[in-house]
Amino acid sequence: MIYHRTVPDARFLDLPARQAKPRTTGLTHVLDPGTGPAAAADILGAGAAHIDIWKVGWGTAYVDRSLDAKLALLAEHSVTACLGGTLLEIAWAQGKARDCLAWAAAAGFGQVEVSRGTVDMTLQQKRELIGLAARDFVVLSEVGSKAPGEQLAARHWPAEAVSDLDAGAALVVTEGRQSGTVGTFDAAGRVRPDVVEAVVSAVGFERVVFEAPRTAQQAWFVRRFGPQVNLGNVGLADVLSVETLRLGLRSDTAVVARQEGATGSEPA
């Protein structure tokens, strides 16, 4: 016979305060590459309290026959489903943006990403697409190129971020891709601080979701902006790891926890 013991909630450390869901800052935005409902259920069982936005990446939502079951699971766990921007871009290029948005609403998505990293789209056309999507969805607008080595990002991204928010986007997503080697990062995966600071100066870090798929990148943002920074493109297997970074429960960000607790030793 197997006996199961209930583990009590751990509450004996002094850690940074975290908003309860639904949060407005400190968002964790995960990237789903096509996970099935059973795997999604496992992830949500352990980490739903730490996941705010679940982006169904690329065009996987269009071909996933179990999408309805997965979206039902997300709703049950109070995790918002977001349609990835690539599918909407392709639909827009074919003159089917309205059809795509109607389908996404009927499927149960609460958010959509509007990007222009895959097809040729002007800033004005992007503004119009954001306005259209914002009628029925919370819009996340992505800025930046998916190609490596983008030039003058620190000069151009702030204006695009401001324009997107003015057009109706709720949050701006800085491009990093699943690889973490473009846009906000150089080819080696190092953060480009000039790009980050330029966008934050324009719109404030609370309005930005920084795509940061790698642990070192996530730690950099937590050290720079604190536990309430919004992190995106987090891998599904990394949800609990990211929460420990926010709380200072890893050496990469332990200074965050040390600032909360008193120093010294316990009595013998």
Beta strands, then each sheet from edge to edge (+ up, - down):
strand 1: 28-32
strand 2: 53-56
strand 3: 80-83
strand 4: 111-114
strand 5: 138-143
strand 6: 171-174
strand 7: 208-211
strand 8: 230-235
sheet 1: 1+ 2+ 3+ 4+ 5+ 6+ 7+ 8+ 1+
end
